[in-house]
Amino acid sequence: MRFECGPEWDTRIINIEPKGKIGILMSGGIDSWVLYNLLKLTPNCPPISIFIIMASGDGGEGFDTPARISLLTDRDDIIEIDKFIECTKNDSPNFKPWGEVIKMSIVYILEKYGLDELYNGSNMNPPIEHFPEFNTDKMSNRPWNVREFEIKCPLLHLYKYHIIDLANKYNLDLSNTHSCGGDPLGHCGKCWQCLEKQWGYKQLEGEV
C-alpha cells in the first residue's frame, strides 16, 4: 500500500506490503505505534505478532515495556524477548552494544517464530547540519540502512514530522505513546526524545 506523508516542501512516499507470517518490534514510542497501524491498514494484512526486546533497565510502567505496548494495542499477547538481557548489563562480562543485542534478537526471533517478515519503526535523526542542537551524546543511535539486520524498516528514511503527519492523516491517537528519556511516565519536555518530537510538530506548522 502506498502512503504519502510530510509537509508540502518535503513530501515522501513509502510502500508497505506485508506478506506471509509477520511480526513487529515495538516500543512505546510514536514510530512503532504508527507503523503497527499502517500495517493493519494494508489490504489483506496477515496477523501481526508483537515483540519487545527487553533490556536490563526495563520494567515498571515506562515506555519500553509490555504494559505500555498492551495499553497502545489493547492486546495481551506481547512476546517478550529476554534471551540476551544479560548482554545489556554494563557490568556483565557478556556485555554488548545495544545494536548487537538487537541484531542477535532479530536472528533469534526470525528463527524461533518462523517469520517471513519482521518490521521495525526506525527512522532518521534530525539533520544535525541544520539543527546542531541535536548533536549531543544523547542522540539516538539510528542506522542508515538495515541490510545486515534482515528486517524491514519502511520508515527508515522519514523524519519525525513525516511520521507525525502519517498519524494525523490516519487519525491515529498518539496520546498514550511515550518515548521520554527523562520521565518514565510523563514527558519532561527537555530530553533529546521530547525535543525531537517538539521539532517534528514544529516542521508541520502551517500545513493543512
Secondary structure as a PSIPRED ss2 file (coil, helix, strand):
# PSIPRED VFORMAT (PSIPRED V4.0)

   1 M C   1.000  0.000  0.000
   2 R E   0.000  0.000  1.000
   3 F E   0.000  0.000  1.000
   4 E E   0.000  0.000  1.000
   5 C E   0.000  0.000  1.000
   6 G C   1.000  0.000  0.000
   7 P C   1.000  0.000  0.000
   8 E H   0.000  1.000  0.000
   9 W H   0.000  1.000  0.000
  10 D H   0.000  1.000  0.000
  11 T C   1.000  0.000  0.000
  12 R E   0.000  0.000  1.000
  13 I E   0.000  0.000  1.000
  14 I E   0.000  0.000  1.000
  15 N E   0.000  0.000  1.000
  16 I C   1.000  0.000  0.000
  17 E C   1.000  0.000  0.000
  18 P C   1.000  0.000  0.000
  19 K C   1.000  0.000  0.000
  20 G C   1.000  0.000  0.000
  21 K C   1.000  0.000  0.000
  22 I E   0.000  0.000  1.000
  23 G E   0.000  0.000  1.000
  24 I E   0.000  0.000  1.000
  25 L E   0.000  0.000  1.000
  26 M C   1.000  0.000  0.000
  27 S C   1.000  0.000  0.000
  28 G C   1.000  0.000  0.000
  29 G C   1.000  0.000  0.000
  30 I H   0.000  1.000  0.000
  31 D H   0.000  1.000  0.000
  32 S H   0.000  1.000  0.000
  33 W H   0.000  1.000  0.000
  34 V H   0.000  1.000  0.000
  35 L H   0.000  1.000  0.000
  36 Y H   0.000  1.000  0.000
  37 N H   0.000  1.000  0.000
  38 L H   0.000  1.000  0.000
  39 L H   0.000  1.000  0.000
  40 K H   0.000  1.000  0.000
  41 L H   0.000  1.000  0.000
  42 T C   1.000  0.000  0.000
  43 P C   1.000  0.000  0.000
  44 N C   1.000  0.000  0.000
  45 C C   1.000  0.000  0.000
  46 P C   1.000  0.000  0.000
  47 P C   1.000  0.000  0.000
  48 I E   0.000  0.000  1.000
  49 S E   0.000  0.000  1.000
  50 I E   0.000  0.000  1.000
  51 F E   0.000  0.000  1.000
  52 I E   0.000  0.000  1.000
  53 I E   0.000  0.000  1.000
  54 M C   1.000  0.000  0.000
  55 A C   1.000  0.000  0.000
  56 S C   1.000  0.000  0.000
  57 G C   1.000  0.000  0.000
  58 D C   1.000  0.000  0.000
  59 G C   1.000  0.000  0.000
  60 G C   1.000  0.000  0.000
  61 E C   1.000  0.000  0.000
  62 G C   1.000  0.000  0.000
  63 F C   1.000  0.000  0.000
  64 D C   1.000  0.000  0.000
  65 T C   1.000  0.000  0.000
  66 P H   0.000  1.000  0.000
  67 A H   0.000  1.000  0.000
  68 R H   0.000  1.000  0.000
  69 I H   0.000  1.000  0.000
  70 S H   0.000  1.000  0.000
  71 L H   0.000  1.000  0.000
  72 L H   0.000  1.000  0.000
  73 T H   0.000  1.000  0.000
  74 D C   1.000  0.000  0.000
  75 R C   1.000  0.000  0.000
  76 D C   1.000  0.000  0.000
  77 D C   1.000  0.000  0.000
  78 I C   1.000  0.000  0.000
  79 I E   0.000  0.000  1.000
  80 E E   0.000  0.000  1.000
  81 I E   0.000  0.000  1.000
  82 D C   1.000  0.000  0.000
  83 K C   1.000  0.000  0.000
  84 F C   1.000  0.000  0.000
  85 I H   0.000  1.000  0.000
  86 E H   0.000  1.000  0.000
  87 C H   0.000  1.000  0.000
  88 T H   0.000  1.000  0.000
  89 K C   1.000  0.000  0.000
  90 N C   1.000  0.000  0.000
  91 D C   1.000  0.000  0.000
  92 S C   1.000  0.000  0.000
  93 P C   1.000  0.000  0.000
  94 N C   1.000  0.000  0.000
  95 F C   1.000  0.000  0.000
  96 K C   1.000  0.000  0.000
  97 P C   1.000  0.000  0.000
  98 W H   0.000  1.000  0.000
  99 G H   0.000  1.000  0.000
 100 E H   0.000  1.000  0.000
 101 V H   0.000  1.000  0.000
 102 I H   0.000  1.000  0.000
 103 K H   0.000  1.000  0.000
 104 M H   0.000  1.000  0.000
 105 S H   0.000  1.000  0.000
 106 I H   0.000  1.000  0.000
 107 V H   0.000  1.000  0.000
 108 Y H   0.000  1.000  0.000
 109 I H   0.000  1.000  0.000
 110 L H   0.000  1.000  0.000
 111 E H   0.000  1.000  0.000
 112 K H   0.000  1.000  0.000
 113 Y H   0.000  1.000  0.000
 114 G C   1.000  0.000  0.000
 115 L C   1.000  0.000  0.000
 116 D C   1.000  0.000  0.000
 117 E E   0.000  0.000  1.000
 118 L E   0.000  0.000  1.000
 119 Y E   0.000  0.000  1.000
 120 N E   0.000  0.000  1.000
 121 G C   1.000  0.000  0.000
 122 S C   1.000  0.000  0.000
 123 N C   1.000  0.000  0.000
 124 M C   1.000  0.000  0.000
 125 N C   1.000  0.000  0.000
 126 P C   1.000  0.000  0.000
 127 P C   1.000  0.000  0.000
 128 I C   1.000  0.000  0.000
 129 E C   1.000  0.000  0.000
 130 H C   1.000  0.000  0.000
 131 F C   1.000  0.000  0.000
 132 P H   0.000  1.000  0.000
 133 E H   0.000  1.000  0.000
 134 F H   0.000  1.000  0.000
 135 N C   1.000  0.000  0.000
 136 T C   1.000  0.000  0.000
 137 D C   1.000  0.000  0.000
 138 K C   1.000  0.000  0.000
 139 M C   1.000  0.000  0.000
 140 S C   1.000  0.000  0.000
 141 N C   1.000  0.000  0.000
 142 R C   1.000  0.000  0.000
 143 P C   1.000  0.000  0.000
 144 W C   1.000  0.000  0.000
 145 N C   1.000  0.000  0.000
 146 V C   1.000  0.000  0.000
 147 R H   0.000  1.000  0.000
 148 E H   0.000  1.000  0.000
 149 F H   0.000  1.000  0.000
 150 E C   1.000  0.000  0.000
 151 I C   1.000  0.000  0.000
 152 K E   0.000  0.000  1.000
 153 C C   1.000  0.000  0.000
 154 P C   1.000  0.000  0.000
 155 L C   1.000  0.000  0.000
 156 L C   1.000  0.000  0.000
 157 H C   1.000  0.000  0.000
 158 L C   1.000  0.000  0.000
 159 Y C   1.000  0.000  0.000
 160 K H   0.000  1.000  0.000
 161 Y H   0.000  1.000  0.000
 162 H H   0.000  1.000  0.000
 163 I H   0.000  1.000  0.000
 164 I H   0.000  1.000  0.000
 165 D H   0.000  1.000  0.000
 166 L H   0.000  1.000  0.000
 167 A H   0.000  1.000  0.000
 168 N H   0.000  1.000  0.000
 169 K H   0.000  1.000  0.000
 170 Y C   1.000  0.000  0.000
 171 N C   1.000  0.000  0.000
 172 L C   1.000  0.000  0.000
 173 D C   1.000  0.000  0.000
 174 L C   1.000  0.000  0.000
 175 S C   1.000  0.000  0.000
 176 N C   1.000  0.000  0.000
 177 T C   1.000  0.000  0.000
 178 H C   1.000  0.000  0.000
 179 S C   1.000  0.000  0.000
 180 C C   1.000  0.000  0.000
 181 G C   1.000  0.000  0.000
 182 G C   1.000  0.000  0.000
 183 D C   1.000  0.000  0.000
 184 P C   1.000  0.000  0.000
 185 L C   1.000  0.000  0.000
 186 G C   1.000  0.000  0.000
 187 H C   1.000  0.000  0.000
 188 C C   1.000  0.000  0.000
 189 G C   1.000  0.000  0.000
 190 K C   1.000  0.000  0.000
 191 C C   1.000  0.000  0.000
 192 W H   0.000  1.000  0.000
 193 Q H   0.000  1.000  0.000
 194 C H   0.000  1.000  0.000
 195 L H   0.000  1.000  0.000
 196 E H   0.000  1.000  0.000
 197 K H   0.000  1.000  0.000
 198 Q H   0.000  1.000  0.000
 199 W H   0.000  1.000  0.000
 200 G H   0.000  1.000  0.000
 201 Y H   0.000  1.000  0.000
 202 K H   0.000  1.000  0.000
 203 Q H   0.000  1.000  0.000
 204 L C   1.000  0.000  0.000
 205 E C   1.000  0.000  0.000
 206 G C   1.000  0.000  0.000
 207 E C   1.000  0.000  0.000
 208 V C   1.000  0.000  0.000
